[in-house]
Every structure is written in C-alpha cells, then in structure tokens.
Amino acid sequence: MKVRNLLGERLKHVSDESQIASQILMTKGGYMKPVASGIYTLLPPAQRISKKIQAIIREEMDRIDGQEVLFPVVMPASLWQSSGRYTSIGSEMVRFEDRGGNKMVLGMTHEEAAVHLADHIAKSYTQYPFMIYQLQTKFRDEPRARGGLIRVREFTMKDGYSFHTSQEDLEKYYERAYEAYVRIFARTGAKNVIAVKSDSGMMGGSVSHEFMLLSDVGEDTLVICPSCGYSANMEVAECITDNAETESGRLEKVSTPHAKTIEEVCAFLGKKPEDTAKVVVYAYNDTDKYVVVFVRGDTEVNETKLRNYLKRDVHPAASIDADSGIVPGFIGGVGFPDGVDYVVDRSLCGLRDLVTGANEEGYHYVGFDFGRDFGKPFEYTDVAKARDGGICPVCGKPHLTIKRGIEVGNIFQLGDKYTRAMGMTYLDADNTEKHPVMGCYGIGIGRLMASVCQESRDEYGPIWPMSIAPWQVEVCNLRVTDDKVRARAEKLVSDLESAGVEVLYDDREVRPGSMFADADLFGIPLRLVVSQKTEERGVVEVSSRDKRIKTEFPAEEAAAATAELVKKMLAEYDIK
C-alpha cells in the first residue's frame, strides 16, 4: 500500500485539544471519522488493526472450544420480554416497531439470542458443555459518549456464552476463559491490564471480573492492594475501617446552631470526622420513599453496594418533605422517625461515643451509642466506599491504593438467570428437566484498540505493537525523483512483501520532516529509510517506532534482515 493512495489524511491539529490523547492521535492520524456522537467510521489503518485484534480473539476463543456464530442485530421484543429485560433496561436500549407494527430492539448484548439458539439445539445433557461466540456490531444509546472509541454508542464486540449442566462445570470453564483473556490482552500488546472483581449490573449473576487497563483517563475507579494483589472495582470493593472499641459516652444533647455539615459540626464541637455518624438520604426510584444511610463521618456511601444490599434502585434525595420527620442537617439516631427505612454501615461498628444529629433543628447529640441509643433493630452492613490507604480485606494491611482504569473486557458467571426466565431446559441423566447455567464473556474491539493507543504512544503518535500494527514496516523514500533511490526502495518493498511482510510505502514528493511526522502518526513498528545518502553508502536505515532499535542493514540484505526482525518482534507476543 502506498501512502499517496491511502484513504484519509494526517492532520497537524484537531479542533478540540481537550480530548484524551488516543482520541487526538487517532483523529490526527486518519484512523477514524466521527459521524454522530459516539458513532465513527473506521478508516483503513484502524480497520486493519481491528481485524488483527479480532483474529487474535478468534484464535483464543477457538482454543477454549468456542464455536463462532452470528446473532442478528435486530431482535423481536418478545425475546427480551421473556427475560424481563425489555422493561428493566432503560433508554440505553433502542426500541422501535417494524412496518408490521411488531415491537423490535437493537441488540446491545445478546444473552437472549444465545438462549434462544441454545434452547433449540441442546436438549440433552450429552450435548453439554459448549460455548458459542460472535463478533458483531451492537448499539447502546450511551448517554456519555466520550474519548473517541473508548466510550461509544455503536461498537464491535466479541461476546461469548457458555452453557453447562452444573455450577462446578461453569466455574472450571470460567477459569479457562479467564486465562484466555489474559493471553488476548498480552498478545494485543496491552501491557498494564489487571482483572478486578466487579458488579454484575444489568447482566446479573453472582461472580464477575472486569479486565482493566490502568490509565489516568479511565472512567472506572479501582481498589488495589500492592502487598497481596487484591483488586476490585470500587463498586464492589470492601470498606474496612480500623475501629478500636470505645467506651460508651454519656448521651448529651448540645446546641449546634448553623452547623449542619460534618465539617461544620466537627469544627464547632472540636471533634474529628471519624467520631461522627454521617447521614445521607436516598429515595427509592419506584416509590420515592426515603432510605437513610448512616456511615462514619470520614467515609462515603457506595451507591452500587447500597443498591445491591437493598435489591432496589435508589437515587440521592434532592429535597426532603417537611412532613417526613426528617430534619435536613440534623438527622441522627436519637428519635429517628418511624416509617423511614435506614441502613447502618459497618464503619460505625465498635464506636460508642459518636456525634449524631438530634432530629431537631439546631441540635446534635454527643456520646451516641447505636446499640444503646438507636432504639430500632439494625445490622451492620458494608455500603461504604473503600479508601486510599484503607485496610485490605485479604491481607489486612492498610495498603489499599486507588487507581483509574479503562474496562477492556469482562466475564460473568450468570447462573440460570436467563435460562430459567426464558424457560430453557435440558433432559438430565436422571430423566429430569433442568435449567442449564451460563457464563458470559465480552471484549470491545474498538475500545481495546483505543486503549492500547492510549497506553503505547508518545507526543507524536501511537506506538503500535507488532502484533496489531496496521502495517509491520514503513518504507520511506526521501528522494523519489532519483532513479537509483526509487529503484532501491521499490525493490525493498517488493522483496519484503514476497517475504510475507506487510509494508506501507511512502513515495510522496514531500519534505522529510513531513514524511516522518506522518510516519509517527501511523505508529508502524519498523521504519526503513532510503535516501540518496544511504544509497551512496549501500545501506538502508532501520529504526523502531519505540526507539529501541536504530541501525543500518546492507542494502542487498535489508529485506531478509528486516523480515527476520519482524518475526522476532512478533514472537514477543506469542503467548503460550
């Protein structure tokens, strides 16, 4: 392929310099063109990378006995109604009617389609286990499209679904899928990927892991222990506080005029935040009834854990009804109003000399003891956010660190959530009908591409790994008007292609600085330069995009030597 014939153009600047680095570089480099918010056309360089990522994924899915299928993008609403997700999923899913008035949806995920297929082909236990997967376009009407291909609305995804006759068999396969994902990310050159425990969200199931590429621009907050390797998404990470048992204090009501926030109350009473019971008010989405959460004053409520504990969706209460009995700014455990739901976080366990609101305007209590003074039945539960420097739930050391990450893949143990809801059964060895259990395994192709770019780059452009680079070698002809130089460059390209090397050839009549700037934006691992000077010396200049290599090959040996170098660099990603 010649650069002069390549669709797209390289740009010196982009209109919005506030974008993240990968978005800027992939826009400047002619990888993608925006069509609408979160919807992009991929140009040849990006499409070539995408196909290489897909090839690696196919190899690894086939390696763990996956069978490739292709589900439809458009599905009847009845499939989603049978699982219950037609109404439980919000506006992210596109619903419409076809010309016959039939309700339809655009696929944002394909659990329902997978069950529909499997239900017709796996009626006996002898046909289990099996895994089906696809590489398919999906559409999710994402309200916060951002970061180029990092968060989009239309995307290509590999999603796989395994079916089993027992939880034990699912767990065994889950481990195989986990290891396959580790190999996929290593082979695609994603260096800083970790697996973290996560919340299953709308997918359901009891066990799930997200594969996160550590990055400051990531939207997910990760909790990591460098001492033992514990890792979890903030949504599910345990919060453990080091609460020394305290003696019960003398309960005393004190005036705290104009002091409502934790900071104001602590300043007024000379207390520390960890000596207070902070209160946060939420409301159920379906009824708007209030639920009050008590946490230690120096912690925050983890809304995902709260929703999982309540098994209901909630939102922060924007305002408090005057007749609810709740007194904003002075809510507390003494005289807590009847008829209001409440949750007490375990960060308060063992603390018996707390500051809490008096449920009366302008007053708080000191010396509060939940067990002695609350007057209502309660249990301590974990609904608080883990903190930097917090205690690790595995090794017990106060070494937790908070990092950001981009989710590049996920795996779920779904159990029988979908097969039971959709009535899928098989005949077991004991002649009884049972619901199979499922696993689910997803990877976003475009997001992985952009994440690798975000991780492997410099200020001039991407530094693509050899395993997924759009081309393996770029040949730069700096004197296209010179017959000898042109002949050398064209023979080099021909010999490389004959050796099976993917070559991008730049023979434009442009200044060397402009040609090299474009080469940086292409990010191709190896660059071969042919010029009047190199031809006079009988050599070809060779350099790598990551600057590890800078050498010269004899001109007559350059093609063979470069082909060997390509093989060596590819071998770095040959993960067993």
MARSEMI-365976 format. One record per residue (C-alpha): x, y, z; chain; residue number from 1. Coordinates in nm, 3 decimals. Example, Ala and Ser with C-alpha at 12.3 -4.5 7.8 and 13.67 -1.06 7.14 Angstrom:
2
1.230:-0.450:0.780:A:1
1.367:-0.106:0.714:A:2
// end
This chain:
576
0.000:0.000:0.000:A:1
0.126:0.344:-0.093:A:2
0.064:0.637:0.138:A:3
-0.035:0.850:-0.164:A:4
-0.326:0.611:-0.231:A:5
-0.433:0.561:0.131:A:6
-0.775:0.698:0.220:A:7
-0.769:0.966:0.487:A:8
-0.529:1.241:0.577:A:9
-0.291:1.321:0.858:A:10
-0.368:1.642:1.044:A:11
-0.140:1.880:1.229:A:12
-0.412:1.987:1.469:A:13
-0.757:1.879:1.586:A:14
-1.040:2.114:1.668:A:15
-1.075:2.003:2.030:A:16
-0.740:1.970:2.208:A:17
-0.920:1.884:2.534:A:18
-0.983:1.531:2.408:A:19
-0.786:1.242:2.556:A:20
-0.456:1.153:2.389:A:21
-0.571:0.844:2.199:A:22
-0.868:1.032:2.054:A:23
-0.645:1.319:1.940:A:24
-0.381:1.091:1.786:A:25
-0.631:0.863:1.613:A:26
-0.811:1.167:1.471:A:27
-0.489:1.332:1.356:A:28
-0.362:1.004:1.214:A:29
-0.665:0.940:0.994:A:30
-0.788:0.633:1.180:A:31
-1.150:0.736:1.229:A:32
-1.406:0.994:1.128:A:33
-1.696:1.095:1.355:A:34
-2.044:1.051:1.207:A:35
-2.251:1.137:1.514:A:36
-2.198:1.142:1.890:A:37
-2.034:0.810:1.977:A:38
-2.057:0.681:1.618:A:39
-1.748:0.657:1.395:A:40
-1.639:0.539:1.054:A:41
-1.311:0.346:1.075:A:42
-1.060:0.421:0.802:A:43
-0.818:0.158:0.665:A:44
-0.546:0.185:0.935:A:45
-0.798:0.137:1.217:A:46
-0.985:-0.136:1.030:A:47
-0.661:-0.327:0.977:A:48
-0.585:-0.306:1.350:A:49
-0.941:-0.413:1.431:A:50
-0.915:-0.719:1.207:A:51
-0.588:-0.824:1.372:A:52
-0.740:-0.792:1.719:A:53
-1.038:-0.996:1.602:A:54
-0.808:-1.265:1.461:A:55
-0.628:-1.298:1.794:A:56
-0.960:-1.320:1.978:A:57
-1.090:-1.586:1.738:A:58
-0.776:-1.795:1.789:A:59
-0.811:-1.778:2.167:A:60
-1.185:-1.847:2.167:A:61
-1.135:-2.147:1.938:A:62
-0.856:-2.261:2.169:A:63
-1.105:-2.293:2.454:A:64
-1.354:-2.479:2.233:A:65
-1.564:-2.180:2.134:A:66
-1.782:-2.209:1.822:A:67
-1.841:-1.893:1.623:A:68
-2.195:-1.791:1.533:A:69
-2.357:-1.467:1.424:A:70
-2.665:-1.336:1.601:A:71
-2.892:-1.073:1.444:A:72
-2.853:-0.706:1.527:A:73
-3.232:-0.660:1.526:A:74
-3.439:-0.884:1.754:A:75
-3.807:-0.911:1.840:A:76
-3.904:-0.752:2.169:A:77
-4.059:-1.083:2.274:A:78
-3.711:-1.228:2.334:A:79
-3.630:-0.951:2.577:A:80
-3.975:-0.962:2.732:A:81
-3.922:-1.330:2.813:A:82
-3.607:-1.246:3.012:A:83
-3.763:-0.942:3.179:A:84
-3.504:-0.702:3.044:A:85
-3.730:-0.532:2.793:A:86
-3.868:-0.319:3.076:A:87
-3.579:-0.335:3.325:A:88
-3.327:-0.176:3.086:A:89
-3.374:0.195:3.037:A:90
-3.328:0.425:2.742:A:91
-2.987:0.279:2.656:A:92
-3.171:0.016:2.453:A:93
-3.327:0.128:2.124:A:94
-3.686:0.008:2.083:A:95
-3.888:0.051:1.764:A:96
-4.167:-0.101:1.557:A:97
-4.122:-0.256:1.215:A:98
-4.363:-0.185:0.928:A:99
-4.590:-0.462:1.054:A:100
-4.624:-0.297:1.394:A:101
-4.409:-0.560:1.567:A:102
-4.201:-0.436:1.859:A:103
-3.829:-0.475:1.794:A:104
-3.499:-0.385:1.963:A:105
-3.143:-0.315:1.851:A:106
-2.904:-0.559:2.015:A:107
-2.686:-0.405:2.285:A:108
-2.595:-0.750:2.415:A:109
-2.706:-1.099:2.312:A:110
-2.782:-1.321:2.613:A:111
-3.142:-1.359:2.499:A:112
-3.039:-1.451:2.145:A:113
-2.788:-1.703:2.278:A:114
-3.051:-1.874:2.493:A:115
-3.296:-1.872:2.201:A:116
-3.038:-2.051:1.985:A:117
-2.919:-2.296:2.251:A:118
-3.272:-2.388:2.352:A:119
-3.330:-2.541:2.010:A:120
-3.003:-2.734:1.981:A:121
-2.916:-2.859:2.331:A:122
-3.199:-3.069:2.470:A:123
-2.988:-3.344:2.631:A:124
-2.715:-3.336:2.895:A:125
-2.495:-3.523:2.645:A:126
-2.469:-3.203:2.438:A:127
-2.314:-3.002:2.724:A:128
-2.095:-2.809:2.788:A:129
-2.046:-2.578:2.491:A:130
-1.958:-2.215:2.420:A:131
-2.079:-2.001:2.133:A:132
-1.934:-1.661:2.046:A:133
-1.968:-1.389:1.785:A:134
-1.801:-1.072:1.662:A:135
-2.089:-0.838:1.596:A:136
-2.198:-0.476:1.575:A:137
-2.402:-0.356:1.871:A:138
-2.575:-0.033:1.962:A:139
-2.615:0.112:2.310:A:140
-2.758:0.463:2.333:A:141
-2.483:0.564:2.572:A:142
-2.566:0.899:2.737:A:143
-2.199:0.985:2.796:A:144
-2.015:0.905:2.474:A:145
-1.659:1.028:2.516:A:146
-1.294:0.958:2.447:A:147
-1.327:0.862:2.082:A:148
-1.353:0.483:2.066:A:149
-1.322:0.448:2.445:A:150
-1.694:0.506:2.504:A:151
-1.919:0.491:2.200:A:152
-2.277:0.411:2.109:A:153
-2.217:0.182:1.811:A:154
-1.938:-0.069:1.857:A:155
-1.799:-0.404:1.751:A:156
-1.778:-0.658:2.028:A:157
-1.682:-1.015:2.085:A:158
-1.939:-1.172:2.313:A:159
-1.942:-1.538:2.409:A:160
-2.188:-1.752:2.605:A:161
-2.114:-2.087:2.764:A:162
-2.375:-2.341:2.876:A:163
-2.325:-2.600:3.150:A:164
-2.511:-2.864:3.348:A:165
-2.358:-2.763:3.683:A:166
-2.212:-2.467:3.865:A:167
-1.891:-2.665:3.913:A:168
-1.853:-2.712:3.538:A:169
-1.921:-2.341:3.480:A:170
-1.650:-2.248:3.730:A:171
-1.398:-2.473:3.554:A:172
-1.475:-2.316:3.219:A:173
-1.473:-1.969:3.373:A:174
-1.109:-2.026:3.468:A:175
-1.028:-2.128:3.110:A:176
-1.195:-1.813:2.980:A:177
-1.008:-1.604:3.237:A:178
-0.674:-1.742:3.116:A:179
-0.776:-1.689:2.753:A:180
-0.843:-1.324:2.830:A:181
-0.503:-1.288:2.991:A:182
-0.347:-1.424:2.671:A:183
-0.560:-1.199:2.447:A:184
-0.451:-0.881:2.621:A:185
-0.087:-0.990:2.630:A:186
-0.094:-1.080:2.259:A:187
-0.253:-0.749:2.161:A:188
0.018:-0.558:2.347:A:189
-0.198:-0.420:2.627:A:190
0.066:-0.411:2.900:A:191
-0.098:-0.285:3.218:A:192
-0.418:-0.492:3.232:A:193
-0.541:-0.634:3.560:A:194
-0.851:-0.837:3.645:A:195
-1.073:-0.697:3.918:A:196
-1.384:-0.824:4.090:A:197
-1.682:-0.629:3.969:A:198
-2.052:-0.569:3.998:A:199
-2.262:-0.772:3.753:A:200
-2.504:-0.486:3.696:A:201
-2.777:-0.545:3.441:A:202
-2.605:-0.868:3.330:A:203
-2.692:-1.042:3.655:A:204
-2.508:-1.335:3.809:A:205
-2.308:-1.373:4.127:A:206
-1.944:-1.370:4.009:A:207
-1.786:-1.135:3.758:A:208
-1.449:-0.989:3.667:A:209
-1.355:-0.687:3.463:A:210
-1.023:-0.662:3.283:A:211
-0.896:-0.310:3.335:A:212
-0.616:-0.128:3.157:A:213
-0.469:0.106:3.416:A:214
-0.492:0.462:3.288:A:215
-0.545:0.806:3.435:A:216
-0.820:0.869:3.179:A:217
-1.017:0.559:3.279:A:218
-1.374:0.605:3.397:A:219
-1.363:0.318:3.645:A:220
-1.217:0.354:3.994:A:221
-1.013:0.054:4.104:A:222
-0.907:-0.056:4.450:A:223
-0.575:-0.240:4.454:A:224
-0.351:-0.383:4.725:A:225
0.014:-0.390:4.611:A:226
0.102:-0.616:4.905:A:227
-0.112:-0.918:4.817:A:228
-0.254:-0.842:4.472:A:229
-0.615:-0.792:4.579:A:230
-0.806:-0.590:4.321:A:231
-1.168:-0.488:4.281:A:232
-1.379:-0.228:4.116:A:233
-1.477:0.046:4.358:A:234
-1.837:-0.060:4.305:A:235
-1.780:-0.386:4.496:A:236
-1.458:-0.327:4.694:A:237
-1.494:-0.389:5.065:A:238
-1.450:-0.099:5.304:A:239
-1.279:-0.199:5.625:A:240
-1.210:0.062:5.891:A:241
-0.980:0.016:6.188:A:242
-1.224:0.087:6.469:A:243
-1.083:0.047:6.815:A:244
-1.356:-0.047:7.063:A:245
-1.457:0.262:7.258:A:246
-1.642:0.302:7.584:A:247
-1.997:0.429:7.571:A:248
-2.011:0.802:7.622:A:249
-2.268:0.999:7.817:A:250
-2.551:1.087:7.582:A:251
-2.593:1.463:7.585:A:252
-2.792:1.693:7.363:A:253
-2.598:2.002:7.260:A:254
-2.686:2.315:7.067:A:255
-2.517:2.339:6.727:A:256
-2.668:2.647:6.562:A:257
-2.591:2.681:6.192:A:258
-2.369:2.369:6.198:A:259
-2.511:2.115:5.954:A:260
-2.226:1.956:5.758:A:261
-1.973:1.718:5.909:A:262
-1.704:1.982:5.871:A:263
-1.913:2.249:6.044:A:264
-2.020:2.019:6.329:A:265
-1.664:1.894:6.389:A:266
-1.528:2.249:6.392:A:267
-1.799:2.363:6.632:A:268
-1.762:2.069:6.875:A:269
-1.389:2.012:6.837:A:270
-1.440:1.658:6.705:A:271
-1.283:1.455:6.424:A:272
-1.494:1.329:6.131:A:273
-1.429:0.967:6.230:A:274
-1.605:1.037:6.561:A:275
-1.932:1.123:6.387:A:276
-2.218:0.931:6.230:A:277
-2.277:1.094:5.893:A:278
-2.620:1.061:5.736:A:279
-2.703:1.050:5.363:A:280
-3.064:1.044:5.244:A:281
-3.172:0.847:4.936:A:282
-3.510:0.770:4.781:A:283
-3.631:0.457:4.608:A:284
-3.671:0.507:4.234:A:285
-4.008:0.335:4.218:A:286
-4.179:0.492:4.522:A:287
-3.971:0.798:4.622:A:288
-3.985:0.667:4.980:A:289
-3.678:0.774:5.177:A:290
-3.399:0.546:5.296:A:291
-3.139:0.694:5.532:A:292
-2.781:0.566:5.538:A:293
-2.555:0.605:5.844:A:294
-2.178:0.591:5.777:A:295
-1.869:0.703:5.966:A:296
-1.810:1.071:5.908:A:297
-1.489:1.030:5.711:A:298
-1.632:0.779:5.462:A:299
-1.863:0.800:5.160:A:300
-2.161:0.589:5.057:A:301
-2.102:0.342:4.774:A:302
-2.431:0.363:4.586:A:303
-2.377:0.040:4.392:A:304
-2.327:-0.158:4.712:A:305
-2.629:0.017:4.862:A:306
-2.848:-0.081:4.567:A:307
-2.724:-0.440:4.583:A:308
-2.796:-0.457:4.956:A:309
-3.144:-0.310:4.919:A:310
-3.208:-0.502:4.595:A:311
-3.375:-0.186:4.469:A:312
-3.268:0.118:4.270:A:313
-3.221:0.439:4.466:A:314
-3.115:0.797:4.396:A:315
-2.994:1.080:4.620:A:316
-3.290:1.267:4.764:A:317
-3.291:1.612:4.607:A:318
-3.527:1.752:4.871:A:319
-3.692:1.636:5.194:A:320
-4.066:1.662:5.257:A:321
-4.141:1.868:5.567:A:322
-4.387:1.608:5.699:A:323
-4.144:1.315:5.671:A:324
-3.997:1.366:6.019:A:325
-3.650:1.403:5.865:A:326
-3.472:1.724:5.963:A:327
-3.203:1.802:5.700:A:328
-2.864:1.880:5.852:A:329
-2.964:1.740:6.190:A:330
-3.065:1.380:6.111:A:331
-2.948:1.132:6.370:A:332
-3.005:0.810:6.559:A:333
-3.187:0.953:6.861:A:334
-3.557:0.995:6.791:A:335
-3.521:0.863:6.439:A:336
-3.863:0.896:6.271:A:337
-4.086:0.592:6.232:A:338
-4.172:0.471:5.884:A:339
-3.837:0.571:5.732:A:340
-3.606:0.294:5.610:A:341
-3.246:0.301:5.728:A:342
-2.910:0.129:5.673:A:343
-2.618:0.131:5.919:A:344
-2.274:0.085:5.769:A:345
-2.018:-0.136:5.943:A:346
-1.771:0.155:5.951:A:347
-1.961:0.254:6.268:A:348
-1.924:-0.084:6.437:A:349
-1.748:-0.060:6.774:A:350
-1.784:0.317:6.803:A:351
-1.986:0.406:7.113:A:352
-1.912:0.773:7.165:A:353
-2.036:0.934:6.844:A:354
-2.175:1.267:6.737:A:355
-2.512:1.236:6.566:A:356
-2.796:1.464:6.474:A:357
-3.081:1.515:6.723:A:358
-3.356:1.515:6.458:A:359
-3.426:1.866:6.580:A:360
-3.325:2.191:6.414:A:361
-3.008:2.333:6.567:A:362
-2.914:2.034:6.787:A:363
-2.687:1.729:6.789:A:364
-2.610:1.457:7.039:A:365
-2.267:1.360:7.168:A:366
-2.194:1.025:7.333:A:367
-2.423:0.835:7.094:A:368
-2.406:0.453:7.102:A:369
-2.602:0.274:6.827:A:370
-2.660:-0.039:7.033:A:371
-2.780:0.159:7.336:A:372
-2.950:0.464:7.188:A:373
-3.085:0.391:6.839:A:374
-3.393:0.212:6.967:A:375
-3.457:0.023:6.643:A:376
-3.339:-0.317:6.519:A:377
-3.042:-0.296:6.281:A:378
-2.750:-0.487:6.140:A:379
-2.413:-0.354:6.032:A:380
-2.357:-0.392:5.659:A:381
-2.094:-0.279:5.408:A:382
-2.221:0.008:5.193:A:383
-1.924:0.248:5.218:A:384
-1.657:0.325:4.960:A:385
-1.309:0.180:5.002:A:386
-1.045:0.447:5.059:A:387
-0.685:0.513:4.964:A:388
-0.474:0.375:5.248:A:389
-0.762:0.159:5.365:A:390
-0.734:-0.192:5.505:A:391
-0.707:-0.474:5.251:A:392
-0.982:-0.735:5.303:A:393
-0.740:-1.014:5.204:A:394
-0.407:-0.943:5.376:A:395
-0.532:-0.697:5.637:A:396
-0.265:-0.438:5.564:A:397
-0.355:-0.067:5.531:A:398
-0.210:-0.054:5.182:A:399
-0.510:-0.006:4.953:A:400
-0.444:0.228:4.663:A:401
-0.698:0.390:4.432:A:402
-0.632:0.391:4.059:A:403
-0.825:0.459:3.739:A:404
-0.885:0.205:3.466:A:405
-1.043:0.151:3.123:A:406
-1.257:-0.161:3.104:A:407
-1.137:-0.362:2.804:A:408
-1.316:-0.690:2.878:A:409
-1.545:-0.865:3.122:A:410
-1.655:-1.215:3.219:A:411
-1.962:-1.315:3.419:A:412
-2.098:-1.627:3.586:A:413
-2.465:-1.577:3.504:A:414
-2.601:-1.892:3.663:A:415
-2.953:-1.977:3.543:A:416
-3.079:-1.617:3.541:A:417
-3.163:-1.623:3.170:A:418
-3.233:-1.991:3.109:A:419
-3.483:-2.004:3.395:A:420
-3.654:-1.679:3.294:A:421
-3.680:-1.791:2.931:A:422
-3.784:-2.147:3.012:A:423
-3.480:-2.321:2.863:A:424
-3.437:-2.677:2.989:A:425
-3.247:-2.994:2.905:A:426
-3.307:-3.358:2.999:A:427
-3.050:-3.466:3.258:A:428
-2.908:-3.814:3.309:A:429
-3.173:-3.885:3.573:A:430
-3.451:-3.805:3.323:A:431
-3.543:-3.476:3.493:A:432
-3.565:-3.140:3.322:A:433
-3.318:-2.881:3.446:A:434
-3.214:-2.529:3.358:A:435
-2.855:-2.501:3.228:A:436
-2.623:-2.245:3.386:A:437
-2.442:-1.986:3.176:A:438
-2.125:-1.783:3.155:A:439
-2.082:-1.464:2.952:A:440
-1.757:-1.323:2.809:A:441
-1.717:-0.985:2.633:A:442
-1.443:-0.773:2.473:A:443
-1.491:-0.439:2.294:A:444
-1.273:-0.431:1.982:A:445
-1.260:-0.055:1.924:A:446
-1.216:0.020:2.291:A:447
-0.924:-0.222:2.313:A:448
-0.764:-0.059:2.008:A:449
-0.801:0.290:2.154:A:450
-0.682:0.173:2.497:A:451
-0.362:0.029:2.351:A:452
-0.309:0.362:2.174:A:453
-0.369:0.548:2.499:A:454
-0.109:0.331:2.672:A:455
0.151:0.298:2.394:A:456
0.222:0.641:2.248:A:457
0.436:0.949:2.265:A:458
0.357:1.311:2.182:A:459
0.398:1.241:1.811:A:460
0.170:0.943:1.762:A:461
0.079:0.584:1.856:A:462
0.342:0.317:1.909:A:463
0.155:0.009:1.788:A:464
0.266:-0.336:1.899:A:465
0.385:-0.552:1.611:A:466
0.100:-0.797:1.672:A:467
-0.176:-0.549:1.584:A:468
0.001:-0.270:1.393:A:469
-0.178:-0.164:1.072:A:470
0.138:-0.247:0.879:A:471
0.456:-0.406:1.007:A:472
0.708:-0.194:0.816:A:473
0.701:0.150:0.660:A:474
0.948:0.227:0.381:A:475
1.022:0.598:0.344:A:476
1.169:0.711:0.012:A:477
1.330:1.050:0.069:A:478
1.436:1.108:-0.293:A:479
1.163:0.975:-0.520:A:480
1.298:1.175:-0.817:A:481
1.628:0.985:-0.806:A:482
1.604:0.676:-1.026:A:483
1.854:0.473:-0.819:A:484
1.689:0.561:-0.490:A:485
1.344:0.486:-0.630:A:486
1.460:0.153:-0.770:A:487
1.617:0.059:-0.435:A:488
1.304:0.148:-0.243:A:489
1.069:-0.034:-0.480:A:490
1.286:-0.348:-0.477:A:491
1.295:-0.333:-0.098:A:492
0.915:-0.312:-0.086:A:493
0.878:-0.597:-0.336:A:494
1.124:-0.823:-0.152:A:495
0.960:-0.753:0.184:A:496
0.614:-0.831:0.050:A:497
0.747:-1.151:-0.108:A:498
0.876:-1.247:0.238:A:499
0.527:-1.202:0.380:A:500
0.588:-0.865:0.544:A:501
0.310:-0.603:0.547:A:502
0.452:-0.282:0.401:A:503
0.333:0.077:0.380:A:504
0.536:0.265:0.118:A:505
0.570:0.643:0.122:A:506
0.699:0.774:-0.210:A:507
0.538:1.116:-0.199:A:508
0.732:1.422:-0.301:A:509
0.719:1.586:0.040:A:510
0.980:1.717:0.280:A:511
1.143:1.451:0.504:A:512
1.009:1.624:0.816:A:513
0.653:1.598:0.689:A:514
0.702:1.234:0.586:A:515
0.845:1.142:0.926:A:516
0.565:1.327:1.108:A:517
0.310:1.120:0.916:A:518
0.511:0.805:0.990:A:519
0.491:0.882:1.361:A:520
0.113:0.911:1.334:A:521
0.098:0.574:1.156:A:522
0.288:0.429:1.451:A:523
0.424:0.139:1.246:A:524
0.679:-0.066:1.448:A:525
0.967:-0.057:1.196:A:526
1.073:0.227:0.966:A:527
1.314:0.178:0.677:A:528
1.459:0.492:0.519:A:529
1.606:0.502:0.170:A:530
1.774:0.822:0.053:A:531
2.049:0.947:-0.171:A:532
2.296:0.925:0.118:A:533
2.202:0.568:0.213:A:534
2.222:0.459:-0.150:A:535
2.570:0.608:-0.181:A:536
2.676:0.408:0.128:A:537
2.494:0.093:0.018:A:538
2.277:0.070:0.330:A:539
1.919:0.110:0.449:A:540
1.849:0.294:0.773:A:541
1.634:0.096:1.017:A:542
1.464:0.226:1.330:A:543
1.178:0.117:1.551:A:544
0.889:0.338:1.650:A:545
0.957:0.268:2.018:A:546
1.319:0.383:1.971:A:547
1.466:0.052:2.089:A:548
1.627:-0.006:1.750:A:549
1.836:0.229:1.540:A:550
2.075:0.061:1.299:A:551
2.164:0.007:0.934:A:552
2.137:-0.302:0.714:A:553
2.340:-0.360:0.398:A:554
2.106:-0.267:0.114:A:555
2.115:-0.610:-0.051:A:556
2.040:-0.784:0.280:A:557
1.791:-0.533:0.416:A:558
1.473:-0.715:0.314:A:559
1.578:-1.052:0.458:A:560
1.718:-0.894:0.775:A:561
1.402:-0.687:0.824:A:562
1.179:-0.992:0.773:A:563
1.374:-1.173:1.046:A:564
1.341:-0.871:1.273:A:565
0.965:-0.867:1.216:A:566
0.945:-1.236:1.312:A:567
1.148:-1.167:1.626:A:568
0.925:-0.878:1.728:A:569
0.610:-1.081:1.660:A:570
0.748:-1.358:1.881:A:571
0.732:-1.119:2.176:A:572
0.354:-1.154:2.159:A:573
0.346:-1.531:2.104:A:574
0.195:-1.618:2.441:A:575
0.163:-1.990:2.520:A:576
// end
